Amino acid sequence: MAHTEEFHEKLEKINFFKSWISAFELIVAILTVGMVTINCMKQGLHLFHLFLGGGH
């Protein structure tokens, strides 16, 4: 029985780390997408201002 309990404890720890890592990956992915979106918007605004301000 002791071996089975130990095995289950290890399994729970592994599952905990897996879920923690996947949550961390999700946060990193969201941050990356957010940063890329902000950079694209900044560049878009910059081009927009150049386009509008270019005629003056």
PQR file with spaces between the fields and no chain letter, atoms N, CA, C, O and H, PARSE charges and radii, in Angstrom:
ATOM       1  N    MET     1       0.822   -1.205    0.000 -0.4000 1.5000
ATOM       2  CA   MET     1       0.000    0.000    0.000 -0.0000 2.0000
ATOM       3  C    MET     1       0.864    1.267    0.000  0.5500 1.7000
ATOM       4  O    MET     1       0.525    2.260   -0.644 -0.5500 1.4000
ATOM       5  N    ALA     2       1.964    1.217    0.719 -0.4000 1.5000
ATOM       6  CA   ALA     2       2.817    2.397    0.853 -0.0000 2.0000
ATOM       7  C    ALA     2       3.335    2.844   -0.517  0.5500 1.7000
ATOM       8  O    ALA     2       3.408    4.037   -0.814 -0.5500 1.4000
ATOM       9  H    ALA     2       2.239    0.410    1.242  0.4000 1.0000
ATOM      10  N    HIS     3       3.685    1.870   -1.327 -0.4000 1.5000
ATOM      11  CA   HIS     3       4.206    2.184   -2.661 -0.0000 2.0000
ATOM      12  C    HIS     3       3.132    2.869   -3.507  0.5500 1.7000
ATOM      13  O    HIS     3       3.423    3.823   -4.229 -0.5500 1.4000
ATOM      14  H    HIS     3       3.626    0.902   -1.085  0.4000 1.0000
ATOM      15  N    THR     4       1.917    2.392   -3.422 -0.4000 1.5000
ATOM      16  CA   THR     4       0.812    2.958   -4.192 -0.0000 2.0000
ATOM      17  C    THR     4       0.551    4.401   -3.776  0.5500 1.7000
ATOM      18  O    THR     4       0.356    5.270   -4.626 -0.5500 1.4000
ATOM      19  H    THR     4       1.681    1.617   -2.836  0.4000 1.0000
ATOM      20  N    GLU     5       0.546    4.657   -2.473 -0.4000 1.5000
ATOM      21  CA   GLU     5       0.321    6.021   -1.982 -0.0000 2.0000
ATOM      22  C    GLU     5       1.428    6.957   -2.449  0.5500 1.7000
ATOM      23  O    GLU     5       1.173    8.087   -2.866 -0.5500 1.4000
ATOM      24  H    GLU     5       0.704    3.952   -1.782  0.4000 1.0000
ATOM      25  N    GLU     6       2.656    6.468   -2.373 -0.4000 1.5000
ATOM      26  CA   GLU     6       3.803    7.266   -2.808 -0.0000 2.0000
ATOM      27  C    GLU     6       3.666    7.603   -4.292  0.5500 1.7000
ATOM      28  O    GLU     6       3.913    8.730   -4.721 -0.5500 1.4000
ATOM      29  H    GLU     6       2.864    5.550   -2.035  0.4000 1.0000
ATOM      30  N    PHE     7       3.265    6.586   -5.061 -0.4000 1.5000
ATOM      31  CA   PHE     7       3.086    6.755   -6.500 -0.0000 2.0000
ATOM      32  C    PHE     7       2.010    7.805   -6.772  0.5500 1.7000
ATOM      33  O    PHE     7       2.184    8.658   -7.643 -0.5500 1.4000
ATOM      34  H    PHE     7       3.065    5.670   -4.713  0.4000 1.0000
ATOM      35  N    HIS     8       0.915    7.750   -6.044 -0.4000 1.5000
ATOM      36  CA   HIS     8      -0.184    8.709   -6.215 -0.0000 2.0000
ATOM      37  C    HIS     8       0.266   10.119   -5.848  0.5500 1.7000
ATOM      38  O    HIS     8      -0.114   11.087   -6.508 -0.5500 1.4000
ATOM      39  H    HIS     8       0.774    7.057   -5.337  0.4000 1.0000
ATOM      40  N    GLU     9       1.074   10.236   -4.797 -0.4000 1.5000
ATOM      41  CA   GLU     9       1.592   11.552   -4.400 -0.0000 2.0000
ATOM      42  C    GLU     9       2.461   12.140   -5.497  0.5500 1.7000
ATOM      43  O    GLU     9       2.355   13.323   -5.822 -0.5500 1.4000
ATOM      44  H    GLU     9       1.383    9.451   -4.262  0.4000 1.0000
ATOM      45  N    LYS    10       3.322   11.304   -6.066 -0.4000 1.5000
ATOM      46  CA   LYS    10       4.189   11.759   -7.151 -0.0000 2.0000
ATOM      47  C    LYS    10       3.349   12.166   -8.357  0.5500 1.7000
ATOM      48  O    LYS    10       3.629   13.170   -9.013 -0.5500 1.4000
ATOM      49  H    LYS    10       3.408   10.344   -5.803  0.4000 1.0000
ATOM      50  N    LEU    11       2.324   11.379   -8.638 -0.4000 1.5000
ATOM      51  CA   LEU    11       1.437   11.649   -9.769 -0.0000 2.0000
ATOM      52  C    LEU    11       0.727   12.985   -9.571  0.5500 1.7000
ATOM      53  O    LEU    11       0.603   13.768  -10.512 -0.5500 1.4000
ATOM      54  H    LEU    11       2.097   10.563   -8.105  0.4000 1.0000
ATOM      55  N    GLU    12       0.262   13.247   -8.353 -0.4000 1.5000
ATOM      56  CA   GLU    12      -0.412   14.516   -8.044 -0.0000 2.0000
ATOM      57  C    GLU    12       0.540   15.690   -8.212  0.5500 1.7000
ATOM      58  O    GLU    12       0.157   16.736   -8.734 -0.5500 1.4000
ATOM      59  H    GLU    12       0.363   12.611   -7.588  0.4000 1.0000
ATOM      60  N    LYS    13       1.793   15.513   -7.764 -0.4000 1.5000
ATOM      61  CA   LYS    13       2.791   16.571   -7.909 -0.0000 2.0000
ATOM      62  C    LYS    13       3.061   16.848   -9.386  0.5500 1.7000
ATOM      63  O    LYS    13       3.162   18.001   -9.803 -0.5500 1.4000
ATOM      64  H    LYS    13       2.104   14.663   -7.340  0.4000 1.0000
ATOM      65  N    ILE    14       3.177   15.775  -10.171 -0.4000 1.5000
ATOM      66  CA   ILE    14       3.426   15.917  -11.613 -0.0000 2.0000
ATOM      67  C    ILE    14       2.257   16.651  -12.269  0.5500 1.7000
ATOM      68  O    ILE    14       2.464   17.560  -13.072 -0.5500 1.4000
ATOM      69  H    ILE    14       3.095   14.838   -9.832  0.4000 1.0000
ATOM      70  N    ASN    15       1.032   16.255  -11.928 -0.4000 1.5000
ATOM      71  CA   ASN    15      -0.156   16.910  -12.484 -0.0000 2.0000
ATOM      72  C    ASN    15      -0.210   18.374  -12.085  0.5500 1.7000
ATOM      73  O    ASN    15      -0.577   19.230  -12.889 -0.5500 1.4000
ATOM      74  H    ASN    15       0.863   15.516  -11.275  0.4000 1.0000
ATOM      75  N    PHE    16       0.159   18.664  -10.825 -0.4000 1.5000
ATOM      76  CA   PHE    16       0.179   20.040  -10.336 -0.0000 2.0000
ATOM      77  C    PHE    16       1.161   20.875  -11.147  0.5500 1.7000
ATOM      78  O    PHE    16       0.839   21.984  -11.572 -0.5500 1.4000
ATOM      79  H    PHE    16       0.456   17.968  -10.171  0.4000 1.0000
ATOM      80  N    PHE    17       2.372   20.332  -11.362 -0.4000 1.5000
ATOM      81  CA   PHE    17       3.379   21.052  -12.134 -0.0000 2.0000
ATOM      82  C    PHE    17       2.929   21.236  -13.577  0.5500 1.7000
ATOM      83  O    PHE    17       3.141   22.293  -14.172 -0.5500 1.4000
ATOM      84  H    PHE    17       2.633   19.430  -11.017  0.4000 1.0000
ATOM      85  N    LYS    18       2.299   20.191  -14.141 -0.4000 1.5000
ATOM      86  CA   LYS    18       1.820   20.279  -15.522 -0.0000 2.0000
ATOM      87  C    LYS    18       0.788   21.386  -15.667  0.5500 1.7000
ATOM      88  O    LYS    18       0.855   22.180  -16.605 -0.5500 1.4000
ATOM      89  H    LYS    18       2.127   19.333  -13.657  0.4000 1.0000
ATOM      90  N    SER    19      -0.168   21.444  -14.741 -0.4000 1.5000
ATOM      91  CA   SER    19      -1.210   22.473  -14.826 -0.0000 2.0000
ATOM      92  C    SER    19      -0.598   23.859  -14.592  0.5500 1.7000
ATOM      93  O    SER    19      -1.006   24.834  -15.223 -0.5500 1.4000
ATOM      94  H    SER    19      -0.223   20.799  -13.979  0.4000 1.0000
ATOM      95  N    TRP    20       0.382   23.941  -13.684 -0.4000 1.5000
ATOM      96  CA   TRP    20       1.038   25.221  -13.400 -0.0000 2.0000
ATOM      97  C    TRP    20       1.797   25.701  -14.627  0.5500 1.7000
ATOM      98  O    TRP    20       1.742   26.879  -14.978 -0.5500 1.4000
ATOM      99  H    TRP    20       0.714   23.148  -13.172  0.4000 1.0000
ATOM     100  N    ILE    21       2.518   24.768  -15.286 -0.4000 1.5000
ATOM     101  CA   ILE    21       3.295   25.113  -16.480 -0.0000 2.0000
ATOM     102  C    ILE    21       2.368   25.534  -17.611  0.5500 1.7000
ATOM     103  O    ILE    21       2.657   26.499  -18.318 -0.5500 1.4000
ATOM     104  H    ILE    21       2.562   23.811  -15.000  0.4000 1.0000
ATOM     105  N    SER    22       1.253   24.821  -17.794 -0.4000 1.5000
ATOM     106  CA   SER    22       0.328   25.172  -18.870 -0.0000 2.0000
ATOM     107  C    SER    22      -0.307   26.536  -18.602  0.5500 1.7000
ATOM     108  O    SER    22      -0.533   27.309  -19.533 -0.5500 1.4000
ATOM     109  H    SER    22       1.019   24.037  -17.220  0.4000 1.0000
ATOM     110  N    ALA    23      -0.594   26.835  -17.338 -0.4000 1.5000
ATOM     111  CA   ALA    23      -1.145   28.150  -16.984 -0.0000 2.0000
ATOM     112  C    ALA    23      -0.098   29.236  -17.267  0.5500 1.7000
ATOM     113  O    ALA    23      -0.429   30.302  -17.787 -0.5500 1.4000
ATOM     114  H    ALA    23      -0.411   26.207  -16.581  0.4000 1.0000
ATOM     115  N    PHE    24       1.153   28.960  -16.925 -0.4000 1.5000
ATOM     116  CA   PHE    24       2.250   29.901  -17.179 -0.0000 2.0000
ATOM     117  C    PHE    24       2.411   30.134  -18.678  0.5500 1.7000
ATOM     118  O    PHE    24       2.588   31.269  -19.120 -0.5500 1.4000
ATOM     119  H    PHE    24       1.422   28.094  -16.502  0.4000 1.0000
ATOM     120  N    GLU    25       2.347   29.037  -19.469 -0.4000 1.5000
ATOM     121  CA   GLU    25       2.456   29.145  -20.924 -0.0000 2.0000
ATOM     122  C    GLU    25       1.320   29.984  -21.480  0.5500 1.7000
ATOM     123  O    GLU    25       1.524   30.792  -22.387 -0.5500 1.4000
ATOM     124  H    GLU    25       2.204   28.115  -19.110  0.4000 1.0000
ATOM     125  N    LEU    26       0.118   29.795  -20.936 -0.4000 1.5000
ATOM     126  CA   LEU    26      -1.053   30.552  -21.370 -0.0000 2.0000
ATOM     127  C    LEU    26      -0.846   32.044  -21.112  0.5500 1.7000
ATOM     128  O    LEU    26      -1.139   32.875  -21.971 -0.5500 1.4000
ATOM     129  H    LEU    26      -0.047   29.139  -20.199  0.4000 1.0000
ATOM     130  N    ILE    27      -0.332   32.381  -19.910 -0.4000 1.5000
ATOM     131  CA   ILE    27      -0.069   33.785  -19.552 -0.0000 2.0000
ATOM     132  C    ILE    27       0.975   34.377  -20.493  0.5500 1.7000
ATOM     133  O    ILE    27       0.815   35.497  -20.978 -0.5500 1.4000
ATOM     134  H    ILE    27      -0.093   31.706  -19.212  0.4000 1.0000
ATOM     135  N    VAL    28       2.042   33.624  -20.749 -0.4000 1.5000
ATOM     136  CA   VAL    28       3.103   34.090  -21.648 -0.0000 2.0000
ATOM     137  C    VAL    28       2.537   34.330  -23.051  0.5500 1.7000
ATOM     138  O    VAL    28       2.854   35.331  -23.693 -0.5500 1.4000
ATOM     139  H    VAL    28       2.172   32.715  -20.355  0.4000 1.0000
ATOM     140  N    ALA    29       1.696   33.399  -23.517 -0.4000 1.5000
ATOM     141  CA   ALA    29       1.089   33.533  -24.846 -0.0000 2.0000
ATOM     142  C    ALA    29       0.211   34.779  -24.923  0.5500 1.7000
ATOM     143  O    ALA    29       0.262   35.521  -25.904 -0.5500 1.4000
ATOM     144  H    ALA    29       1.439   32.586  -22.995  0.4000 1.0000
ATOM     145  N    ILE    30      -0.597   35.006  -23.882 -0.4000 1.5000
ATOM     146  CA   ILE    30      -1.484   36.182  -23.839 -0.0000 2.0000
ATOM     147  C    ILE    30      -0.653   37.464  -23.834  0.5500 1.7000
ATOM     148  O    ILE    30      -0.967   38.414  -24.550 -0.5500 1.4000
ATOM     149  H    ILE    30      -0.638   34.404  -23.085  0.4000 1.0000
ATOM     150  N    LEU    31       0.411   37.487  -23.023 -0.4000 1.5000
ATOM     151  CA   LEU    31       1.276   38.664  -22.957 -0.0000 2.0000
ATOM     152  C    LEU    31       1.942   38.920  -24.304  0.5500 1.7000
ATOM     153  O    LEU    31       2.036   40.064  -24.750 -0.5500 1.4000
ATOM     154  H    LEU    31       0.667   36.715  -22.442  0.4000 1.0000
ATOM     155  N    THR    32       2.404   37.855  -24.949 -0.4000 1.5000
ATOM     156  CA   THR    32       3.061   37.982  -26.255 -0.0000 2.0000
ATOM     157  C    THR    32       2.092   38.554  -27.277  0.5500 1.7000
ATOM     158  O    THR    32       2.425   39.485  -28.010 -0.5500 1.4000
ATOM     159  H    THR    32       2.328   36.926  -24.587  0.4000 1.0000
ATOM     160  N    VAL    33       0.882   37.985  -27.320 -0.4000 1.5000
ATOM     161  CA   VAL    33      -0.136   38.467  -28.259 -0.0000 2.0000
ATOM     162  C    VAL    33      -0.471   39.931  -27.966  0.5500 1.7000
ATOM     163  O    VAL    33      -0.608   40.744  -28.880 -0.5500 1.4000
ATOM     164  H    VAL    33       0.612   37.228  -26.725  0.4000 1.0000
ATOM     165  N    GLY    34      -0.598   40.250  -26.679 -0.4000 1.5000
ATOM     166  CA   GLY    34      -0.895   41.624  -26.290 -0.0000 2.0000
ATOM     167  C    GLY    34       0.195   42.590  -26.715  0.5500 1.7000
ATOM     168  O    GLY    34      -0.097   43.670  -27.228 -0.5500 1.4000
ATOM     169  H    GLY    34      -0.487   39.589  -25.936  0.4000 1.0000
ATOM     170  N    MET    35       1.444   42.214  -26.508 -0.4000 1.5000
ATOM     171  CA   MET    35       2.568   43.071  -26.888 -0.0000 2.0000
ATOM     172  C    MET    35       2.632   43.260  -28.395  0.5500 1.7000
ATOM     173  O    MET    35       2.866   44.365  -28.884 -0.5500 1.4000
ATOM     174  H    MET    35       1.681   41.336  -26.091  0.4000 1.0000
ATOM     175  N    VAL    36       2.420   42.164  -29.133 -0.4000 1.5000
ATOM     176  CA   VAL    36       2.436   42.232  -30.598 -0.0000 2.0000
ATOM     177  C    VAL    36       1.308   43.142  -31.085  0.5500 1.7000
ATOM     178  O    VAL    36       1.503   43.960  -31.984 -0.5500 1.4000
ATOM     179  H    VAL    36       2.229   41.266  -28.736  0.4000 1.0000
ATOM     180  N    THR    37       0.118   42.987  -30.477 -0.4000 1.5000
ATOM     181  CA   THR    37      -1.037   43.808  -30.859 -0.0000 2.0000
ATOM     182  C    THR    37      -0.752   45.286  -30.599  0.5500 1.7000
ATOM     183  O    THR    37      -1.039   46.135  -31.443 -0.5500 1.4000
ATOM     184  H    THR    37      -0.040   42.322  -29.747  0.4000 1.0000
ATOM     185  N    ILE    38      -0.184   45.593  -29.426 -0.4000 1.5000
ATOM     186  CA   ILE    38       0.134   46.982  -29.074 -0.0000 2.0000
ATOM     187  C    ILE    38       1.172   47.549  -30.050  0.5500 1.7000
ATOM     188  O    ILE    38       1.043   48.687  -30.501 -0.5500 1.4000
ATOM     189  H    ILE    38       0.049   44.903  -28.740  0.4000 1.0000
ATOM     190  N    ASN    39       2.199   46.757  -30.374 -0.4000 1.5000
ATOM     191  CA   ASN    39       3.223   47.212  -31.313 -0.0000 2.0000
ATOM     192  C    ASN    39       2.617   47.464  -32.689  0.5500 1.7000
ATOM     193  O    ASN    39       2.950   48.453  -33.341 -0.5500 1.4000
ATOM     194  H    ASN    39       2.303   45.833  -30.007  0.4000 1.0000
ATOM     195  N    CYS    40       1.726   46.572  -33.137 -0.4000 1.5000
ATOM     196  CA   CYS    40       1.066   46.740  -34.434 -0.0000 2.0000
ATOM     197  C    CYS    40       0.207   48.004  -34.433  0.5500 1.7000
ATOM     198  O    CYS    40       0.195   48.750  -35.412 -0.5500 1.4000
ATOM     199  H    CYS    40       1.456   45.768  -32.607  0.4000 1.0000
ATOM     200  N    MET    41      -0.514   48.244  -33.329 -0.4000 1.5000
ATOM     201  CA   MET    41      -1.355   49.430  -33.222 -0.0000 2.0000
ATOM     202  C    MET    41      -0.505   50.699  -33.233  0.5500 1.7000
ATOM     203  O    MET    41      -0.868   51.689  -33.869 -0.5500 1.4000
ATOM     204  H    MET    41      -0.504   47.638  -32.533  0.4000 1.0000
ATOM     205  N    LYS    42       0.627   50.666  -32.527 -0.4000 1.5000
ATOM     206  CA   LYS    42       1.534   51.819  -32.492 -0.0000 2.0000
ATOM     207  C    LYS    42       2.063   52.113  -33.890  0.5500 1.7000
ATOM     208  O    LYS    42       2.079   53.264  -34.326 -0.5500 1.4000
ATOM     209  H    LYS    42       0.922   49.863  -32.010  0.4000 1.0000
ATOM     210  N    GLN    43       2.495   51.067  -34.589 -0.4000 1.5000
ATOM     211  CA   GLN    43       3.013   51.242  -35.951 -0.0000 2.0000
ATOM     212  C    GLN    43       1.912   51.726  -36.878  0.5500 1.7000
ATOM     213  O    GLN    43       2.135   52.577  -37.739 -0.5500 1.4000
ATOM     214  H    GLN    43       2.482   50.132  -34.235  0.4000 1.0000
ATOM     215  N    GLY    44       0.710   51.167  -36.690 -0.4000 1.5000
ATOM     216  CA   GLY    44      -0.436   51.580  -37.493 -0.0000 2.0000
ATOM     217  C    GLY    44      -0.754   53.050  -37.284  0.5500 1.7000
ATOM     218  O    GLY    44      -1.001   53.781  -38.243 -0.5500 1.4000
ATOM     219  H    GLY    44       0.529   50.475  -35.991  0.4000 1.0000
ATOM     220  N    LEU    45      -0.748   53.484  -36.022 -0.4000 1.5000
ATOM     221  CA   LEU    45      -1.002   54.893  -35.696 -0.0000 2.0000
ATOM     222  C    LEU    45       0.085   55.776  -36.281  0.5500 1.7000
ATOM     223  O    LEU    45      -0.191   56.856  -36.803 -0.5500 1.4000
ATOM     224  H    LEU    45      -0.548   52.890  -35.242  0.4000 1.0000
ATOM     225  N    HIS    46       1.327   55.309  -36.188 -0.4000 1.5000
ATOM     226  CA   HIS    46       2.452   56.067  -36.718 -0.0000 2.0000
ATOM     227  C    HIS    46       2.298   56.254  -38.225  0.5500 1.7000
ATOM     228  O    HIS    46       2.479   57.359  -38.737 -0.5500 1.4000
ATOM     229  H    HIS    46       1.552   54.432  -35.764  0.4000 1.0000
ATOM     230  N    LEU    47       1.965   55.181  -38.933 -0.4000 1.5000
ATOM     231  CA   LEU    47       1.754   55.247  -40.379 -0.0000 2.0000
ATOM     232  C    LEU    47       0.558   56.135  -40.694  0.5500 1.7000
ATOM     233  O    LEU    47       0.580   56.901  -41.657 -0.5500 1.4000
ATOM     234  H    LEU    47       1.818   54.283  -38.517  0.4000 1.0000
ATOM     235  N    PHE    48      -0.486   56.027  -39.876 -0.4000 1.5000
ATOM     236  CA   PHE    48      -1.706   56.820  -40.048 -0.0000 2.0000
ATOM     237  C    PHE    48      -1.378   58.312  -39.922  0.5500 1.7000
ATOM     238  O    PHE    48      -1.832   59.125  -40.728 -0.5500 1.4000
ATOM     239  H    PHE    48      -0.504   55.405  -39.093  0.4000 1.0000
ATOM     240  N    HIS    49      -0.573   58.668  -38.891 -0.4000 1.5000
ATOM     241  CA   HIS    49      -0.170   60.065  -38.676 -0.0000 2.0000
ATOM     242  C    HIS    49       0.713   60.554  -39.829  0.5500 1.7000
ATOM     243  O    HIS    49       0.579   61.693  -40.277 -0.5500 1.4000
ATOM     244  H    HIS    49      -0.204   58.008  -38.237  0.4000 1.0000
ATOM     245  N    LEU    50       1.617   59.688  -40.306 -0.4000 1.5000
ATOM     246  CA   LEU    50       2.477   60.050  -41.431 -0.0000 2.0000
ATOM     247  C    LEU    50       1.631   60.299  -42.673  0.5500 1.7000
ATOM     248  O    LEU    50       1.863   61.245  -43.426 -0.5500 1.4000
ATOM     249  H    LEU    50       1.726   58.763  -39.942  0.4000 1.0000
ATOM     250  N    PHE    51       0.640   59.423  -42.869 -0.4000 1.5000
ATOM     251  CA   PHE    51      -0.237   59.517  -44.027 -0.0000 2.0000
ATOM     252  C    PHE    51      -1.064   60.808  -43.977  0.5500 1.7000
ATOM     253  O    PHE    51      -1.203   61.515  -44.976 -0.5500 1.4000
ATOM     254  H    PHE    51       0.452   58.654  -42.257  0.4000 1.0000
ATOM     255  N    LEU    52      -1.613   61.098  -42.779 -0.4000 1.5000
ATOM     256  CA   LEU    52      -2.443   62.314  -42.615 -0.0000 2.0000
ATOM     257  C    LEU    52      -1.579   63.572  -42.611  0.5500 1.7000
ATOM     258  O    LEU    52      -1.917   64.582  -43.228 -0.5500 1.4000
ATOM     259  H    LEU    52      -1.500   60.525  -41.968  0.4000 1.0000
ATOM     260  N    GLY    53      -0.440   63.485  -41.891 -0.4000 1.5000
ATOM     261  CA   GLY    53       0.417   64.665  -41.729 -0.0000 2.0000
ATOM     262  C    GLY    53       1.322   64.902  -42.920  0.5500 1.7000
ATOM     263  O    GLY    53       1.931   65.966  -43.026 -0.5500 1.4000
ATOM     264  H    GLY    53      -0.165   62.665  -41.389  0.4000 1.0000
ATOM     265  N    GLY    54       1.425   63.922  -43.830 -0.4000 1.5000
ATOM     266  CA   GLY    54       2.328   64.037  -44.965 -0.0000 2.0000
ATOM     267  C    GLY    54       1.916   65.129  -45.938  0.5500 1.7000
ATOM     268  O    GLY    54       2.761   65.729  -46.602 -0.5500 1.4000
ATOM     269  H    GLY    54       0.931   63.057  -43.744  0.4000 1.0000
ATOM     270  N    GLY    55       0.605   65.387  -46.022 -0.4000 1.5000
ATOM     271  CA   GLY    55       0.107   66.381  -46.979 -0.0000 2.0000
ATOM     272  C    GLY    55       0.386   67.806  -46.564  0.5500 1.7000
ATOM     273  O    GLY    55       0.413   68.701  -47.409 -0.5500 1.4000
ATOM     274  H    GLY    55      -0.082   64.899  -45.483  0.4000 1.0000
ATOM     275  N    HIS    56       0.595   68.036  -45.269 -0.4000 1.5000
ATOM     276  CA   HIS    56       0.767   69.401  -44.772 -0.0000 2.0000
ATOM     277  C    HIS    56       2.177   69.906  -45.055  0.5500 1.7000
ATOM     278  O    HIS    56       2.508   71.039  -44.708 -0.5500 1.4000
ATOM     279  H    HIS    56       0.573   67.308  -44.584  0.4000 1.0000
